[in-house]
Amino acid sequence: MAEAATAGALLEIRDLQVELHTARGVLRAVDGVSLQVPRGKTLGIVGESGCGKSLTALSVLRLLRAPPARVAHGQVLFEGRDLLSLPEPELRRIRGNRIAMVFQEPMSSLNPVYTAGAQIAEAVRAHRPVDRAAARARAVEMLRLVGIPAPEERADSYPHQLSGGMRQRVMIAMALCCDPELLIADEPTTALDVTVQAQILELLRGLQRSRQMSMALITHDLGVVAETCDEVAVMYAGRVVERAPVGDIFRRPAHPYTAGLLRSIPRLEGERERLWAIPGAVPALGAWPSGCRFRDRCDRATEICARVDPPLEPRREGQLAACHHPVEAPASA
């Protein structure tokens, strides 16, 4: 029997390892990731493309495409039950019902031959003992909740008849139609213009607070993290390199990679300067350096960084970092 989840955590990921079977051999894309999503809070998972954020999220609901991907090791505890070992019928009762997911590209996630209302209604009927009329009424109610105008009419619209922002709202309505305790949002504002992004984020924030729902928000945008999240996990090359409350991440990052991400954010105030960038590039999957995976790009690296892989451990109160030479906190911290 799985051990009880960490107190206060609705979802806990323990030492997750995801492998990809490729022509180059077996490559470990997620390597020992451990995360907690507290009840009623939002965890941000941030990092560059290819760091393993989405594979981690898909693993929670066993949505990895196999082959080539498979979970090689670890546990995903939801209220103390390991989702990775549940029989498929039991998992189906949780997936889309108690845990829901919003994907980053709604046009490819929505079925083009069914109306928006029909797809939401289908999700309702999959988990609730209601007839078609009641499911249709719930679909209209959810479209209204997510701010779609004339929801009775839009329920009969096909995905191609909706704007990108409306399609994303339909995906959110579908995810929330069964009142899940946990929402996983994977890059929910990708490919949307700035105004629509702000609207979608405000919608998610409002729904999370009003429903006291837990949320895992996956993004590469630190601005989204600052506005939305309570806690942050920073990923690099398949691993979590820093975890902390959102305020600590922005005020006093401990890992040099986190500090580099923050330094590279464009700023409007002050003199115009050339945009700073972290030197080098993310190592290719399966070609990670020995020791610390960030060492080739880090100006703080020393000989120990090449020999010893730093563990994720406490560096300050409430803040964990995987670094031999963490960034020192400012004197005011």
Secondary structure, 3 states (H helix, E strand, C coil): CCCCCCCCEEEEEEEEEEEEEECCEEEEEEEEEEEEEECCCEEEEECCCCCCHHHHHHHHCCCCCCCCEEEEEEEEEECCEEHHHCCHHHHHHHECCCEEEECCCHHHHCCCCCCHHHHHHHHHHHHCCCCHHHHHHHHHHHHHHCCCCCHHHHCCCCHHHCCHHHHHHHHHHHHHCCCCCEEEEECCCCCCCHHHHHHHHHHHHHHHHHHCCEEEEEECCHHHHHHHCCEEEEEECCEEEEEEEHHHHHHCCCCHHHHHHHHCCCCCCCCCCCCCCCCCCCCCCCCCCCCCCCHHHCCCCCHHHHHCCCCCEEEECCEEECCCCCCCCCCCC
